[in-house]
Amino acid sequence: MLKYLLKRTSEFLITLFGITTISFFIIHLAPGKPTDILSELNPKITPEAREKLEKYYGLDKPIPVQYLMWLKRVIKLDFGESFSTDRRPVWDKIKERLPITIGINLLSMLLIFAIGIPIGISSATRQYSTYDKVTTVIVFIGYAMPGFWLALLLMLLFGVQLQWLPISGIKSMNYETLSFFGKVVDIGKHLILPVFVAAFGSLAGISRYMRSSMLEVIRQDYIVTARAKGLPESVVIYKHALRNALLPVITLLGLSVPGLIGGSVIFEQIFSIPGMGQLFWLSVMQRDYPVVMGLLTIGGVLTLIGNMLADICYAIADPRIRRQ
């Protein structure tokens, strides 16, 4: 197992290096420079002043040199300073928003697996029943429904018409005056819609994968033998079949992380949530290269950690992986 972990860690570092390299060169292919925003908003700026700005930000150097300079800082866990007017360290801007995005994504994943796996199991054990047909139709509608459209519909229904839930931010205006329990309830109300929107699309996919995997497993000979021995159906399904049926779903654990992080750009912008997604959008619009690279690096690390956790869980669930 230790050898397996060392191998996965080395692959983690190599992949992360590739992600940062490709990302750095791609964002510099976009037309314009960060100084264009400053110079275009000031018609009195001279070409000499523009050159000084580019030299100040290090944009006058070749892109490979800029990347090496950035890489040396990142090795020391220094993402540099933002190009925006506040000139704050990139890490300070990210760490303010990182817990919010991670918290929403963790809650979304818990919701996905807590609901999607039972739906998949029950649909497989009741194949072609009315329940199976109804859940199939519902999950396919959810899979095909655009997340931003669903978010707007939920905001209109629960926030505007019924006024049950807030539709923006994560705290109310009177948050500081509330008790501890009141603060928890207030944040919970603000997170209901974003978490549901983030989880809804993936929920459909997980339930379908779980259904097909369970259908394949319950047709195996050892399941037939377990039933022939007179074991209760719950023991056959949840003890003998479920562990093997979970293997493909565990693989999806790592694949779902990039989708959740990427989707946070949409729902954080719609719900005005001060997370990494909203910061990424604002940084791209401002061509704030250090913040964009910092967010891409953090997102890449979180994605690779998700993949590594999926591999470790796969090895724990399947002894053949550990032996290999």
N, C-alpha and C positions, 0 to 999 in steps of 0.2 A: 504493500500500500504506500509506503514511504517513497519508493522508486516511482510509483505512478504519480504521486503528488509533485515530486521534483520535475518530472517530465512535463506535467501540465503547467507548472510555474514557469519553466523556460519558454514554453509555447506562449504563455501569457505575455511575457516581456517582449518576445519577438513580434507578436501580433500588435501589441500596443505601439511599438516603434513604427511599424508599417502604417498604422492608423494615423499617427501624428504626422508622419512624413507626407503621406498622400493628402491629408487635410490641409496642411500648411501650404503646399503648392497649389491646391485647388482654389483656396480662398483668394490667393493672389492672382488668379486668372480672371477674377471679376473685374469689369472695367472700373476705372477710377481709383482714387486713393483716399485714405481718411482725411487728408488735408484738403481735399476738394470741397468737403462740406464747410470747413472753416473759411476757405477762400471764396467760395461762391456766395456765402452769406455776407461777405465783406467786399463790396466792389472796389474799395480803395486799397486793397492789399496789392503789393507789388510782386513781380516775379522773384526779386531777391528775398522778400519775406517768405514767399512760398518755399523757396529752396532751403531757407533756414529751418522752416517747420519740418520739411522732409528729413533734413539732417538731424534735427532734434529727436525725431521719432525713429531714426535709423532706417528710413525708407529709401535713402540714397544708395544704399549698399545692394549688391546683387542678392537675389532671393536665396541662393544656397548659403551665403554668408549670414543672412538674417536668420535662416533656419538653425544654423550651427550656434549662433548667439542665443537663440531662444531655447535650444536643447540644453545648452550648458546651464541656463537658469533653472529649467524644469528639473534637471537632475538634482538640484539643490532645493526642489519644491518651491521655486520662485517663479510665478507666472508673469512677473513684470507688473507694469502699471497700465491702467486703462488710458486709452487715447481720448476719452471724454474730458469735459472741462473740469470734472472733480479730481482727476489724476489720482484716484484711489488705487491701492494695490488690487490686482485682479482677484486674488484669493479672498480678500476681505469682502468683495462684492459677491463672490460665489458662495462663501460659507454662510452668508445671511439667508440665501435662498435654497441652499442644498437640502436642509432638513425638511422643508416644506414639500419639495418634489419627491424626495425619498419616502416621506411619510405617506403621501398620496399614492405613490406607486406600490408601496408595501400593502396598504389597505386594499388597493385594487387587486393585487395578486391574491391576497387572502380571500377576497370575495369571489374571484374567478375560480379558485380551486375548491372553496367551500361549497359553491353552488354548482359549478360545472361538472365536477366529478360525480356527485350523487345523481345528477340528471342523466349523465352518460350511463352510469351503472343501471339505473332503473329503466332507462330506455332499452338497454341491451337485454335485460331479463324479461322485458315485456315486448319483445320484437313484434312489429306489425299490429300492435294493439292500438286502441284509440289514443291512449296516453302517448305512445311512441310517435304516432302521426302528428298529434297536436304539438308536442315539444319540437319535433323536427321542423314544422312550419314556423314556429315562433323563433327558434334559434337561427334559421336561415334568413328570416326577416331582419333579425338583429345583426347578423353577419353582413347583410347587404346595405344596411342603413348607414349613411355617412354620420360620423361622430359629431361634426359641427352642427348638422341639421337637427339631430336628436337633442343636442345641448340647447339649441334655441327653442325647440318645442317644449322642453322641460322647464326652461326659464319662463316661457310665456304662461305655461299652465300653473306651475307650483309657486312661481315668484310673483307674477303680475296679476293673474286672475284669482287664484286661491289665496295668495300671500301667506303661504305656509313656510316657505324657505327663502333665505336670502339668495341673491343671484350674483353677487360680486364680492371679492375679497375673502378673507378667512376670519375676520373679526368685525364686530359691530362697533359703532361709534362710541357706545357706552361700555366698551369691554373692560376698561380699567376700573369701573365702579362696581362690577359684578363680583359675587363671591366666587370661591374656587369652583364649586359645583356649577355655578352659572357660567363661568368661563369655559368649562369643559363642554357644557351643553351648547354654548354659542358657537364654539369652533366646530363641534359635531354637526350642527345645522348647516354651517357654511360648506362642510366637506361632503355632504350627502350627494348633491348633484354632480360635482366634479368626479368623485370616486365612482359613482354609477356610470357616468359617461365613459370614463377611462376603462372600465371593466367590461362594458356591455359587448363590444365587438369580440374581444378575446374570449368572453364567456361562451359565446356560440361555438367558436372553434374548439375549445377545450372539451366541451360536452360531446361534440361530434367525434373527436379523436378518441375520447374515452369509450364511447359507444362502440365504435368499430373495433377497438382493441379488445374490449370485453367480449364482443361477439366471437372474435377469433379465438380467444382463450377458452371460453366455455364449451367450445366444440372439441377441445383436445381430449385425448384418451384418459389422462389422469383425472380430469373432471368427471368423465363418465364413470370411472372407477370409484371416485369418491362418492358419487351419488348412489352407485350400486351397493356400496358398503352401508348405506342407510344413514349417512350423515345428514344433519339438518341443512336445508337449502341456504340458510344464512351463513353457516360455517363453510359450505362449499364456495359460496360467492366471495365472502369477505376475508376468508383465511387462505384458501387455496388459489382462487382465481385472481383476486384483486392485486396481489403483489406482482404477478407477472404482467397483468394488464396495465399496471402503472408505468412500466418501463418506457414505452413510447411517449407517455404524457410527461414523464420526468425530463425527457429530451426537450420538450416544448417549453420547459421552465426557462432555459437559457435563451430560447428564441423569442420568448415573449417580452424579455427585458428591453431590447431595442425598440420594439413597438410602443411600449408604455412610455419610455423616455422621449421618443419622437412625438408621440401623441400629446405629451404634456405641453408642447409648443402651442398646440391648437386650443386645448381646453383651458390652459392658464391664461391665454390671451382673451378667450371668450368670457371667462368668469373673473377676469382681472385679479388673478392669483399671483402674488409676488414670488414666483418660483424660478427655477432654472430655465424653463421654457420661455417665459416672458422675457427674461434677461437675454436669452439667446436671440429672440426676435428683435429686440431693441438694439442689440449689439450688431447684428447683421445690417440693419437699416442704417446704422451710424458708421459702418465699416470699422468697428472697434476690434481690430485683429487680435490683440492680446486676450480680450475677454472671450472672443469667439473660439480661439485656440484652447483657452483654459476650459471652457465648457465642453468642447469636443473631446478633450483629453479626459475630463472627469466622466463624461458620458461613455467614452470607450472603456475606461476602467470599470465602471459599474456593469457594463454589458459583459465584459470578459469575466468579471467576478460571478455574474449570473450563470455564464456558460460553465465556469469551473465548478460552481456549486451543483449544477445539473450533472456534470460528469462524476463528481464525488458521490452524489446520491445514486447515480446509476451504478457505480461500483459497489456501493453498500447493498443495493437491492439485488444485484446480479453477481454472485461469487465468481462467475467466469471472467468478468472484467478484471477482478483483482488478480486472478491467477495469470491472466495474460500480461 
